[in-house]
Amino acid sequence: MTTAGQRLTVARDAAGAFMLDAAMLAGRFGWSPEELRDMMRRGLVSSRVERGEGDDRGRWRLSVRCGNRRWRAIVEPDGTVAHQRVDFIPLRKASARE
């Protein structure tokens, strides 16, 4: 977690995988950590990690999506989050079969 004035940092495990704090992520979505964990158990949370190329080499873009919400962050080589935001994405409607 971070306090006012501190920059958010993202830890990595021994294999290099990013580890996100459940309380931080749940807070970004407006949920409790328990609500987020429940959605994860139900398979409703997906994530994506993208490695920067060219001018963005060494940076990473992390995306976590659940329902119509997506948290995205740009992570610097030292693990600090340079930019983050939450988007609300319209859910796709099922197409009608004729």
Biopython code that builds the backbone (N, CA, C, O; Angstrom):
import numpy as np
from Bio.PDB.StructureBuilder import StructureBuilder

atoms = [
    (1, "MET", "N", (0.852, -1.186, 0.000)),
    (1, "MET", "CA", (0.000, 0.000, 0.000)),
    (1, "MET", "C", (0.892, 1.243, 0.000)),
    (1, "MET", "O", (2.075, 1.182, 0.335)),
    (2, "THR", "N", (0.304, 2.345, -0.377)),
    (2, "THR", "CA", (1.025, 3.608, -0.360)),
    (2, "THR", "C", (0.270, 4.591, 0.513)),
    (2, "THR", "O", (-0.934, 4.463, 0.732)),
    (3, "THR", "N", (0.995, 5.557, 0.997)),
    (3, "THR", "CA", (0.370, 6.641, 1.735)),
    (3, "THR", "C", (0.541, 7.902, 0.918)),
    (3, "THR", "O", (1.269, 7.908, -0.074)),
    (4, "ALA", "N", (-0.120, 8.968, 1.325)),
    (4, "ALA", "CA", (-0.051, 10.214, 0.572)),
    (4, "ALA", "C", (1.400, 10.624, 0.364)),
    (4, "ALA", "O", (2.195, 10.611, 1.304)),
    (5, "GLY", "N", (1.740, 10.980, -0.850)),
    (5, "GLY", "CA", (3.091, 11.413, -1.157)),
    (5, "GLY", "C", (4.009, 10.286, -1.605)),
    (5, "GLY", "O", (5.066, 10.555, -2.177)),
    (6, "GLN", "N", (3.642, 9.043, -1.366)),
    (6, "GLN", "CA", (4.456, 7.912, -1.800)),
    (6, "GLN", "C", (4.027, 7.464, -3.179)),
    (6, "GLN", "O", (2.849, 7.532, -3.529)),
    (7, "ARG", "N", (4.987, 7.005, -3.957)),
    (7, "ARG", "CA", (4.667, 6.446, -5.268)),
    (7, "ARG", "C", (4.372, 4.966, -5.105)),
    (7, "ARG", "O", (4.984, 4.279, -4.288)),
    (8, "LEU", "N", (3.440, 4.499, -5.883)),
    (8, "LEU", "CA", (3.095, 3.088, -5.889)),
    (8, "LEU", "C", (4.217, 2.311, -6.559)),
    (8, "LEU", "O", (4.704, 2.701, -7.620)),
    (9, "THR", "N", (4.622, 1.216, -5.939)),
    (9, "THR", "CA", (5.595, 0.325, -6.555)),
    (9, "THR", "C", (4.982, -1.063, -6.679)),
    (9, "THR", "O", (4.150, -1.469, -5.868)),
    (10, "VAL", "N", (5.407, -1.775, -7.705)),
    (10, "VAL", "CA", (4.912, -3.119, -7.959)),
    (10, "VAL", "C", (6.070, -4.084, -7.735)),
    (10, "VAL", "O", (7.141, -3.932, -8.324)),
    (11, "ALA", "N", (5.845, -5.074, -6.881)),
    (11, "ALA", "CA", (6.874, -6.071, -6.577)),
    (11, "ALA", "C", (6.864, -7.166, -7.631)),
    (11, "ALA", "O", (5.884, -7.358, -8.351)),
    (12, "ARG", "N", (7.992, -7.882, -7.700)),
    (12, "ARG", "CA", (8.103, -9.038, -8.592)),
    (12, "ARG", "C", (8.623, -10.212, -7.773)),
    (12, "ARG", "O", (9.405, -10.038, -6.838)),
    (13, "ASP", "N", (8.177, -11.402, -8.137)),
    (13, "ASP", "CA", (8.645, -12.588, -7.419)),
    (13, "ASP", "C", (9.986, -13.049, -8.004)),
    (13, "ASP", "O", (10.525, -12.417, -8.912)),
    (14, "ALA", "N", (10.516, -14.157, -7.473)),
    (14, "ALA", "CA", (11.828, -14.646, -7.892)),
    (14, "ALA", "C", (11.875, -14.989, -9.377)),
    (14, "ALA", "O", (12.938, -14.917, -9.994)),
    (15, "ALA", "N", (10.740, -15.361, -9.955)),
    (15, "ALA", "CA", (10.680, -15.694, -11.383)),
    (15, "ALA", "C", (10.463, -14.460, -12.263)),
    (15, "ALA", "O", (10.473, -14.563, -13.490)),
    (16, "GLY", "N", (10.267, -13.292, -11.637)),
    (16, "GLY", "CA", (10.061, -12.059, -12.398)),
    (16, "GLY", "C", (8.612, -11.692, -12.630)),
    (16, "GLY", "O", (8.329, -10.674, -13.262)),
    (17, "ALA", "N", (7.679, -12.507, -12.129)),
    (17, "ALA", "CA", (6.251, -12.207, -12.314)),
    (17, "ALA", "C", (5.842, -11.048, -11.409)),
    (17, "ALA", "O", (6.304, -10.945, -10.272)),
    (18, "PHE", "N", (4.977, -10.181, -11.918)),
    (18, "PHE", "CA", (4.487, -9.052, -11.135)),
    (18, "PHE", "C", (3.499, -9.546, -10.083)),
    (18, "PHE", "O", (2.701, -10.449, -10.337)),
    (19, "MET", "N", (3.564, -8.943, -8.906)),
    (19, "MET", "CA", (2.653, -9.285, -7.811)),
    (19, "MET", "C", (1.920, -8.014, -7.405)),
    (19, "MET", "O", (2.546, -7.042, -6.983)),
    (20, "LEU", "N", (0.598, -8.016, -7.530)),
    (20, "LEU", "CA", (-0.205, -6.848, -7.184)),
    (20, "LEU", "C", (-0.862, -7.067, -5.833)),
    (20, "LEU", "O", (-1.340, -8.160, -5.532)),
    (21, "ASP", "N", (-0.881, -6.027, -5.032)),
    (21, "ASP", "CA", (-1.517, -6.061, -3.729)),
    (21, "ASP", "C", (-3.036, -6.048, -3.908)),
    (21, "ASP", "O", (-3.583, -5.157, -4.556)),
    (22, "ALA", "N", (-3.710, -7.043, -3.327)),
    (22, "ALA", "CA", (-5.163, -7.169, -3.504)),
    (22, "ALA", "C", (-5.906, -5.957, -2.964)),
    (22, "ALA", "O", (-6.874, -5.506, -3.577)),
    (23, "ALA", "N", (-5.471, -5.422, -1.828)),
    (23, "ALA", "CA", (-6.150, -4.263, -1.249)),
    (23, "ALA", "C", (-6.011, -3.037, -2.154)),
    (23, "ALA", "O", (-6.968, -2.283, -2.326)),
    (24, "MET", "N", (-4.826, -2.837, -2.731)),
    (24, "MET", "CA", (-4.611, -1.704, -3.644)),
    (24, "MET", "C", (-5.507, -1.841, -4.868)),
    (24, "MET", "O", (-6.202, -0.898, -5.245)),
    (25, "LEU", "N", (-5.487, -3.025, -5.489)),
    (25, "LEU", "CA", (-6.252, -3.223, -6.711)),
    (25, "LEU", "C", (-7.751, -3.130, -6.446)),
    (25, "LEU", "O", (-8.476, -2.499, -7.214)),
    (26, "ALA", "N", (-8.217, -3.747, -5.376)),
    (26, "ALA", "CA", (-9.643, -3.678, -5.029)),
    (26, "ALA", "C", (-10.063, -2.227, -4.813)),
    (26, "ALA", "O", (-11.144, -1.820, -5.237)),
    (27, "GLY", "N", (-9.213, -1.453, -4.158)),
    (27, "GLY", "CA", (-9.512, -0.039, -3.920)),
    (27, "GLY", "C", (-9.650, 0.743, -5.207)),
    (27, "GLY", "O", (-10.489, 1.639, -5.302)),
    (28, "ARG", "N", (-8.831, 0.416, -6.210)),
    (28, "ARG", "CA", (-8.926, 1.103, -7.497)),
    (28, "ARG", "C", (-10.280, 0.835, -8.153)),
    (28, "ARG", "O", (-10.829, 1.703, -8.832)),
    (29, "PHE", "N", (-10.819, -0.383, -7.945)),
    (29, "PHE", "CA", (-12.105, -0.750, -8.523)),
    (29, "PHE", "C", (-13.281, -0.331, -7.640)),
    (29, "PHE", "O", (-14.433, -0.433, -8.062)),
    (30, "GLY", "N", (-13.007, 0.138, -6.423)),
    (30, "GLY", "CA", (-14.087, 0.531, -5.517)),
    (30, "GLY", "C", (-14.673, -0.643, -4.752)),
    (30, "GLY", "O", (-15.818, -0.584, -4.306)),
    (31, "TRP", "N", (-13.900, -1.703, -4.597)),
    (31, "TRP", "CA", (-14.355, -2.904, -3.909)),
    (31, "TRP", "C", (-13.498, -3.175, -2.683)),
    (31, "TRP", "O", (-12.451, -2.556, -2.493)),
    (32, "SER", "N", (-13.953, -4.101, -1.860)),
    (32, "SER", "CA", (-13.140, -4.593, -0.744)),
    (32, "SER", "C", (-12.212, -5.684, -1.289)),
    (32, "SER", "O", (-12.492, -6.264, -2.338)),
    (33, "PRO", "N", (-11.108, -5.969, -0.583)),
    (33, "PRO", "CA", (-10.246, -7.070, -1.028)),
    (33, "PRO", "C", (-10.992, -8.402, -1.092)),
    (33, "PRO", "O", (-10.707, -9.232, -1.956)),
    (34, "GLU", "N", (-11.939, -8.609, -0.188)),
    (34, "GLU", "CA", (-12.705, -9.858, -0.189)),
    (34, "GLU", "C", (-13.561, -9.978, -1.453)),
    (34, "GLU", "O", (-13.678, -11.061, -2.027)),
    (35, "GLU", "N", (-14.158, -8.860, -1.886)),
    (35, "GLU", "CA", (-14.948, -8.882, -3.123)),
    (35, "GLU", "C", (-14.070, -9.229, -4.321)),
    (35, "GLU", "O", (-14.463, -10.023, -5.176)),
    (36, "LEU", "N", (-12.880, -8.631, -4.381)),
    (36, "LEU", "CA", (-11.965, -8.921, -5.479)),
    (36, "LEU", "C", (-11.539, -10.386, -5.444)),
    (36, "LEU", "O", (-11.539, -11.050, -6.481)),
    (37, "ARG", "N", (-11.183, -10.892, -4.286)),
    (37, "ARG", "CA", (-10.769, -12.300, -4.181)),
    (37, "ARG", "C", (-11.900, -13.237, -4.594)),
    (37, "ARG", "O", (-11.654, -14.257, -5.237)),
    (38, "ASP", "N", (-13.136, -12.899, -4.230)),
    (38, "ASP", "CA", (-14.275, -13.717, -4.626)),
    (38, "ASP", "C", (-14.402, -13.742, -6.149)),
    (38, "ASP", "O", (-14.636, -14.799, -6.735)),
    (39, "MET", "N", (-14.249, -12.589, -6.789)),
    (39, "MET", "CA", (-14.336, -12.528, -8.249)),
    (39, "MET", "C", (-13.198, -13.315, -8.893)),
    (39, "MET", "O", (-13.386, -13.941, -9.937)),
    (40, "MET", "N", (-12.025, -13.284, -8.274)),
    (40, "MET", "CA", (-10.901, -14.056, -8.796)),
    (40, "MET", "C", (-11.195, -15.549, -8.707)),
    (40, "MET", "O", (-10.946, -16.287, -9.660)),
    (41, "ARG", "N", (-11.723, -15.999, -7.571)),
    (41, "ARG", "CA", (-12.067, -17.421, -7.399)),
    (41, "ARG", "C", (-13.090, -17.871, -8.433)),
    (41, "ARG", "O", (-13.070, -19.018, -8.879)),
    (42, "ARG", "N", (-13.985, -16.961, -8.811)),
    (42, "ARG", "CA", (-15.042, -17.280, -9.779)),
    (42, "ARG", "C", (-14.562, -17.143, -11.225)),
    (42, "ARG", "O", (-15.337, -17.365, -12.155)),
    (43, "GLY", "N", (-13.305, -16.783, -11.420)),
    (43, "GLY", "CA", (-12.742, -16.674, -12.765)),
    (43, "GLY", "C", (-13.166, -15.432, -13.516)),
    (43, "GLY", "O", (-13.152, -15.419, -14.747)),
    (44, "LEU", "N", (-13.546, -14.382, -12.793)),
    (44, "LEU", "CA", (-14.048, -13.161, -13.430)),
    (44, "LEU", "C", (-12.981, -12.085, -13.629)),
    (44, "LEU", "O", (-13.275, -11.009, -14.148)),
    (45, "VAL", "N", (-11.752, -12.370, -13.220)),
    (45, "VAL", "CA", (-10.671, -11.387, -13.313)),
    (45, "VAL", "C", (-9.638, -11.903, -14.308)),
    (45, "VAL", "O", (-9.216, -13.057, -14.236)),
    (46, "SER", "N", (-9.240, -11.048, -15.227)),
    (46, "SER", "CA", (-8.191, -11.410, -16.183)),
    (46, "SER", "C", (-7.108, -10.337, -16.149)),
    (46, "SER", "O", (-7.359, -9.192, -15.773)),
    (47, "SER", "N", (-5.911, -10.726, -16.544)),
    (47, "SER", "CA", (-4.800, -9.768, -16.534)),
    (47, "SER", "C", (-3.944, -9.951, -17.773)),
    (47, "SER", "O", (-3.968, -10.987, -18.438)),
    (48, "ARG", "N", (-3.190, -8.903, -18.053)),
    (48, "ARG", "CA", (-2.294, -8.913, -19.212)),
    (48, "ARG", "C", (-1.051, -8.118, -18.846)),
    (48, "ARG", "O", (-1.129, -7.076, -18.195)),
    (49, "VAL", "N", (0.093, -8.628, -19.275)),
    (49, "VAL", "CA", (1.374, -7.946, -19.080)),
    (49, "VAL", "C", (1.992, -7.748, -20.457)),
    (49, "VAL", "O", (2.142, -8.697, -21.226)),
    (50, "GLU", "N", (2.348, -6.496, -20.760)),
    (50, "GLU", "CA", (2.952, -6.181, -22.052)),
    (50, "GLU", "C", (4.304, -5.521, -21.831)),
    (50, "GLU", "O", (4.432, -4.582, -21.045)),
    (51, "ARG", "N", (5.303, -6.024, -22.532)),
    (51, "ARG", "CA", (6.662, -5.499, -22.419)),
    (51, "ARG", "C", (6.847, -4.351, -23.403)),
    (51, "ARG", "O", (6.478, -4.464, -24.573)),
    (52, "GLY", "N", (7.417, -3.247, -22.930)),
    (52, "GLY", "CA", (7.657, -2.100, -23.790)),
    (52, "GLY", "C", (8.731, -2.375, -24.835)),
    (52, "GLY", "O", (9.669, -3.138, -24.603)),
    (53, "GLU", "N", (8.573, -1.741, -25.977)),
    (53, "GLU", "CA", (9.545, -1.856, -27.067)),
    (53, "GLU", "C", (9.974, -0.466, -27.496)),
    (53, "GLU", "O", (9.297, 0.518, -27.197)),
    (54, "GLY", "N", (11.096, -0.382, -28.196)),
    (54, "GLY", "CA", (11.584, 0.901, -28.694)),
    (54, "GLY", "C", (11.851, 1.871, -27.553)),
    (54, "GLY", "O", (12.597, 1.555, -26.626)),
    (55, "ASP", "N", (11.240, 3.056, -27.617)),
    (55, "ASP", "CA", (11.426, 4.077, -26.579)),
    (55, "ASP", "C", (10.900, 3.624, -25.220)),
    (55, "ASP", "O", (11.303, 4.164, -24.189)),
    (56, "ASP", "N", (10.010, 2.643, -25.209)),
    (56, "ASP", "CA", (9.431, 2.144, -23.958)),
    (56, "ASP", "C", (10.145, 0.902, -23.428)),
    (56, "ASP", "O", (9.670, 0.279, -22.478)),
    (57, "ARG", "N", (11.254, 0.541, -24.016)),
    (57, "ARG", "CA", (12.011, -0.637, -23.575)),
    (57, "ARG", "C", (12.335, -0.515, -22.089)),
    (57, "ARG", "O", (12.772, 0.538, -21.625)),
    (58, "GLY", "N", (12.120, -1.590, -21.356)),
    (58, "GLY", "CA", (12.355, -1.596, -19.916)),
    (58, "GLY", "C", (11.108, -1.296, -19.109)),
    (58, "GLY", "O", (11.068, -1.563, -17.907)),
    (59, "ARG", "N", (10.097, -0.750, -19.748)),
    (59, "ARG", "CA", (8.820, -0.479, -19.086)),
    (59, "ARG", "C", (7.851, -1.619, -19.368)),
    (59, "ARG", "O", (8.047, -2.427, -20.276)),
    (60, "TRP", "N", (6.805, -1.653, -18.561)),
    (60, "TRP", "CA", (5.768, -2.675, -18.698)),
    (60, "TRP", "C", (4.411, -2.013, -18.582)),
    (60, "TRP", "O", (4.250, -1.034, -17.854)),
    (61, "ARG", "N", (3.425, -2.552, -19.308)),
    (61, "ARG", "CA", (2.045, -2.119, -19.123)),
    (61, "ARG", "C", (1.297, -3.302, -18.519)),
    (61, "ARG", "O", (1.244, -4.387, -19.098)),
    (62, "LEU", "N", (0.724, -3.070, -17.350)),
    (62, "LEU", "CA", (-0.071, -4.081, -16.663)),
    (62, "LEU", "C", (-1.539, -3.703, -16.796)),
    (62, "LEU", "O", (-1.903, -2.541, -16.621)),
    (63, "SER", "N", (-2.377, -4.679, -17.105)),
    (63, "SER", "CA", (-3.820, -4.458, -17.221)),
    (63, "SER", "C", (-4.533, -5.557, -16.449)),
    (63, "SER", "O", (-4.211, -6.738, -16.581)),
    (64, "VAL", "N", (-5.507, -5.151, -15.640)),
    (64, "VAL", "CA", (-6.352, -6.104, -14.922)),
    (64, "VAL", "C", (-7.785, -5.717, -15.218)),
    (64, "VAL", "O", (-8.176, -4.563, -15.042)),
    (65, "ARG", "N", (-8.576, -6.697, -15.673)),
    (65, "ARG", "CA", (-9.963, -6.428, -16.045)),
    (65, "ARG", "C", (-10.906, -7.332, -15.266)),
    (65, "ARG", "O", (-10.645, -8.517, -15.063)),
    (66, "CYS", "N", (-11.998, -6.739, -14.842)),
    (66, "CYS", "CA", (-13.077, -7.487, -14.203)),
    (66, "CYS", "C", (-14.379, -6.804, -14.587)),
    (66, "CYS", "O", (-14.605, -5.642, -14.247)),
    (67, "GLY", "N", (-15.235, -7.533, -15.297)),
    (67, "GLY", "CA", (-16.488, -6.947, -15.747)),
    (67, "GLY", "C", (-16.225, -5.780, -16.669)),
    (67, "GLY", "O", (-15.509, -5.908, -17.663)),
    (68, "ASN", "N", (-16.801, -4.649, -16.341)),
    (68, "ASN", "CA", (-16.635, -3.476, -17.192)),
    (68, "ASN", "C", (-15.540, -2.533, -16.696)),
    (68, "ASN", "O", (-15.472, -1.382, -17.126)),
    (69, "ARG", "N", (-14.692, -3.009, -15.802)),
    (69, "ARG", "CA", (-13.626, -2.160, -15.250)),
    (69, "ARG", "C", (-12.259, -2.702, -15.634)),
    (69, "ARG", "O", (-12.026, -3.911, -15.631)),
    (70, "ARG", "N", (-11.348, -1.772, -15.968)),
    (70, "ARG", "CA", (-9.981, -2.161, -16.301)),
    (70, "ARG", "C", (-9.018, -1.186, -15.641)),
    (70, "ARG", "O", (-9.112, 0.026, -15.837)),
    (71, "TRP", "N", (-8.092, -1.725, -14.858)),
    (71, "TRP", "CA", (-7.015, -0.933, -14.267)),
    (71, "TRP", "C", (-5.789, -1.143, -15.140)),
    (71, "TRP", "O", (-5.429, -2.276, -15.457)),
    (72, "ARG", "N", (-5.149, -0.044, -15.528)),
    (72, "ARG", "CA", (-3.922, -0.107, -16.325)),
    (72, "ARG", "C", (-2.845, 0.710, -15.645)),
    (72, "ARG", "O", (-3.105, 1.772, -15.081)),
    (73, "ALA", "N", (-1.635, 0.196, -15.709)),
    (73, "ALA", "CA", (-0.500, 0.913, -15.126)),
    (73, "ALA", "C", (0.718, 0.751, -16.020)),
    (73, "ALA", "O", (0.936, -0.301, -16.620)),
    (74, "ILE", "N", (1.508, 1.816, -16.096)),
    (74, "ILE", "CA", (2.810, 1.780, -16.752)),
    (74, "ILE", "C", (3.837, 1.681, -15.634)),
    (74, "ILE", "O", (3.906, 2.543, -14.758)),
    (75, "VAL", "N", (4.637, 0.614, -15.677)),
    (75, "VAL", "CA", (5.614, 0.344, -14.618)),
    (75, "VAL", "C", (7.015, 0.575, -15.167)),
    (75, "VAL", "O", (7.386, 0.052, -16.217)),
    (76, "GLU", "N", (7.778, 1.369, -14.432)),
    (76, "GLU", "CA", (9.158, 1.680, -14.802)),
    (76, "GLU", "C", (10.069, 0.493, -14.460)),
    (76, "GLU", "O", (9.659, -0.405, -13.725)),
    (77, "PRO", "N", (11.303, 0.481, -14.988)),
    (77, "PRO", "CA", (12.211, -0.636, -14.707)),
    (77, "PRO", "C", (12.461, -0.883, -13.213)),
    (77, "PRO", "O", (12.719, -2.016, -12.808)),
    (78, "ASP", "N", (12.383, 0.178, -12.391)),
    (78, "ASP", "CA", (12.618, 0.003, -10.951)),
    (78, "ASP", "C", (11.363, -0.428, -10.189)),
    (78, "ASP", "O", (11.399, -0.566, -8.966)),
    (79, "GLY", "N", (10.255, -0.641, -10.903)),
    (79, "GLY", "CA", (9.017, -1.098, -10.265)),
    (79, "GLY", "C", (8.052, 0.000, -9.869)),
    (79, "GLY", "O", (6.944, -0.294, -9.419)),
    (80, "THR", "N", (8.443, 1.270, -10.023)),
    (80, "THR", "CA", (7.511, 2.349, -9.680)),
    (80, "THR", "C", (6.480, 2.512, -10.789)),
    (80, "THR", "O", (6.768, 2.310, -11.968)),
    (81, "VAL", "N", (5.288, 2.877, -10.385)),
    (81, "VAL", "CA", (4.200, 3.092, -11.335)),
    (81, "VAL", "C", (4.253, 4.547, -11.789)),
    (81, "VAL", "O", (4.069, 5.470, -10.996)),
    (82, "ALA", "N", (4.509, 4.732, -13.083)),
    (82, "ALA", "CA", (4.607, 6.074, -13.652)),
    (82, "ALA", "C", (3.231, 6.659, -13.927)),
    (82, "ALA", "O", (3.031, 7.869, -13.823)),
    (83, "HIS", "N", (2.286, 5.797, -14.278)),
    (83, "HIS", "CA", (0.936, 6.252, -14.634)),
    (83, "HIS", "C", (-0.023, 5.100, -14.401)),
    (83, "HIS", "O", (0.303, 3.943, -14.665)),
    (84, "GLN", "N", (-1.210, 5.427, -13.903)),
    (84, "GLN", "CA", (-2.246, 4.410, -13.748)),
    (84, "GLN", "C", (-3.604, 5.051, -13.936)),
    (84, "GLN", "O", (-3.786, 6.249, -13.718)),
    (85, "ARG", "N", (-4.558, 4.222, -14.347)),
    (85, "ARG", "CA", (-5.924, 4.719, -14.514)),
    (85, "ARG", "C", (-6.889, 3.539, -14.488)),
    (85, "ARG", "O", (-6.505, 2.391, -14.713)),
    (86, "VAL", "N", (-8.136, 3.849, -14.212)),
    (86, "VAL", "CA", (-9.211, 2.870, -14.286)),
    (86, "VAL", "C", (-10.158, 3.324, -15.380)),
    (86, "VAL", "O", (-10.609, 4.469, -15.390)),
    (87, "ASP", "N", (-10.454, 2.423, -16.294)),
    (87, "ASP", "CA", (-11.394, 2.684, -17.380)),
    (87, "ASP", "C", (-12.653, 1.876, -17.139)),
    (87, "ASP", "O", (-12.608, 0.786, -16.570)),
    (88, "PHE", "N", (-13.763, 2.415, -17.573)),
    (88, "PHE", "CA", (-15.019, 1.675, -17.582)),
    (88, "PHE", "C", (-15.300, 1.348, -19.041)),
    (88, "PHE", "O", (-15.461, 2.246, -19.867)),
    (89, "ILE", "N", (-15.358, 0.076, -19.349)),
    (89, "ILE", "CA", (-15.468, -0.400, -20.712)),
    (89, "ILE", "C", (-16.859, -0.978, -20.925)),
    (89, "ILE", "O", (-17.307, -1.810, -20.136)),
    (90, "PRO", "N", (-17.543, -0.554, -21.970)),
    (90, "PRO", "CA", (-18.865, -1.129, -22.229)),
    (90, "PRO", "C", (-18.769, -2.636, -22.448)),
    (90, "PRO", "O", (-17.878, -3.112, -23.151)),
    (91, "LEU", "N", (-19.667, -3.363, -21.860)),
    (91, "LEU", "CA", (-19.725, -4.806, -22.070)),
    (91, "LEU", "C", (-20.306, -5.086, -23.442)),
    (91, "LEU", "O", (-21.223, -4.397, -23.888)),
    (92, "ARG", "N", (-19.774, -6.094, -24.107)),
    (92, "ARG", "CA", (-20.289, -6.477, -25.423)),
    (92, "ARG", "C", (-21.622, -7.186, -25.261)),
    (92, "ARG", "O", (-21.795, -8.023, -24.375)),
    (93, "LYS", "N", (-22.547, -6.841, -26.121)),
    (93, "LYS", "CA", (-23.841, -7.521, -26.132)),
    (93, "LYS", "C", (-23.716, -8.775, -26.968)),
    (93, "LYS", "O", (-23.010, -8.801, -27.977)),
    (94, "ALA", "N", (-24.405, -9.808, -26.540)),
    (94, "ALA", "CA", (-24.425, -11.048, -27.331)),
    (94, "ALA", "C", (-25.153, -10.773, -28.634)),
    (94, "ALA", "O", (-26.189, -10.109, -28.641)),
    (95, "SER", "N", (-24.626, -11.269, -29.718)),
    (95, "SER", "CA", (-25.287, -11.044, -31.012)),
    (95, "SER", "C", (-26.486, -11.973, -31.144)),
    (95, "SER", "O", (-26.462, -13.125, -30.711)),
    (96, "ALA", "N", (-27.513, -11.442, -31.746)),
    (96, "ALA", "CA", (-28.741, -12.227, -31.936)),
    (96, "ALA", "C", (-28.537, -13.193, -33.092)),
    (96, "ALA", "O", (-28.021, -12.808, -34.140)),
    (97, "ARG", "N", (-28.930, -14.413, -32.911)),
    (97, "ARG", "CA", (-28.834, -15.406, -33.981)),
    (97, "ARG", "C", (-30.108, -15.394, -34.789)),
    (97, "ARG", "O", (-31.207, -15.299, -34.243)),
    (98, "GLU", "N", (-29.955, -15.487, -36.060)),
    (98, "GLU", "CA", (-31.135, -15.486, -36.935)),
    (98, "GLU", "C", (-31.539, -16.869, -37.308)),
    (98, "GLU", "O", (-32.512, -17.051, -38.040)),
]
sb = StructureBuilder()
sb.init_structure("model")
sb.init_model(0)
sb.init_chain("A")
sb.init_seg("    ")
for serial, (resi, resn, name, xyz) in enumerate(atoms, 1):
    if name == "N":
        sb.init_residue(resn, " ", resi, " ")
    sb.init_atom(name, np.array(xyz, "f"), 0.0, 1.0, " ", f" {name:<3s}", serial, name[0])
structure = sb.get_structure()
